[in-house]
Amino acid sequence: MDAGYEKLLGTFSDVILRGGIRYGQTDFTAYFRTDTLDTRGTALLYPQQVTGSSVGLELRQWFPSNKMYATVSMGQGIGGYNEGRTDTRYGLVGYADWKNGSWVSDVYGELFYIALADDTFLDARFRSGRSLFKDSKGSYVWVYAVGQFWASGKATTGTENRVEAGPGIAYIYKPWNLSINIEAREGYSFRGPIPSPFYFNPTLIISTGFDKLIPIK
């Protein structure tokens, strides 16, 4: 689950419930997905409020390091903007993190073709900084720098084609796999319509997630 606020985009949320089995390096799951986006009150060209829900099946094939997987999902919209529409996605997702004493860094990337938009989307992010006040449960405060890049094939909007960077601070609560991140990002949109290519984008993101599949030997 992700939820938050960006000055550029407004408020958003993305909730996915998954359940299924794992056989070797392969996950077979069923899912329920619901997304919201409310850009009212922003400077975007066409402010709107959008919600959509879908259900479907997903196949994930993990690479040997378990840091990257290829995925295919086929779903059906059951509510909101997605209702009655086929939600098919093909993607490649990767994540890695590493620590050196109190220094913590991570990198995340995804490349997806989403049939609902008939477009391909790239998202890549790098963060690095120092962990502070670590407790006995492994929770800590993280002060870091972040850089992130988005691109799309069609460049329907400038929000899909931009680069951002800035400082951030987060609280990581390990028992719930929860992170609360506040970031002060400066951004530049290099392609597609947007009110101003240069912008300031303070961001709040709350994330949590658990992945417990039934192993099949």
C-alpha positions, 0 to 999 in steps of 0.5 A: 500500500502506498498513499501520499501527497505531492504538490505537483499531483495532489493526493494519491493511493494505491492498494493491492491485496495479493494471495497465492502460491510460490513454486521455486522462483515463480509466484502465482497470485490473485489480486484486488487493486484499487487506485485513487488520484485527486489533482484538484487544487494543483496547477495541472492543466486538467484537474480531476478526481479519478478512482479505479478498481480491478481484480485479476491474476498475476504471474511473477518470475523471479531472477536467481538473486530474488532482487528482480522479477518479470511479471504478467497480470491480467485483470478486469475493471470492477469499479470507477474509471476501470469498470468494464475495462481489461487491465493487462500489464507486462513489466520488469521490476527490480530493487536492491539495498545495501548498508555500510555502517550507518549509511543506507542506500537503495535503488528501485526501477520498473518498466511496464506496459499498461494496456489501459493507457496503451503506453509504456512507463519507466520509473527509476529511483535512487536514495542514499543517506544516514540512519539515526536513532536505531532501536532494538527492533531495527526501526530508525530515522533515515536522512537521505538524498533522493533522485527519481526519473520517469518516462513514458512512450507517448508523453501524454503529460509532462508528469509522466516525463520528469526528473526530480531530486532533493533531500528527504527524511523518513521513519522506518518502523520495521515490525510493520514494514512501514515507512513515512517519507517527507521529501523536498524535491526540485523537478524538471519536466522534459517532455509533454504538456505541463504548466511549468517545466521547472517546479518545486514538489514537496512530497509525503509518502506512506508505504507498507506491505507484506508478501506471504505466499504459500510455498509449494515444493 
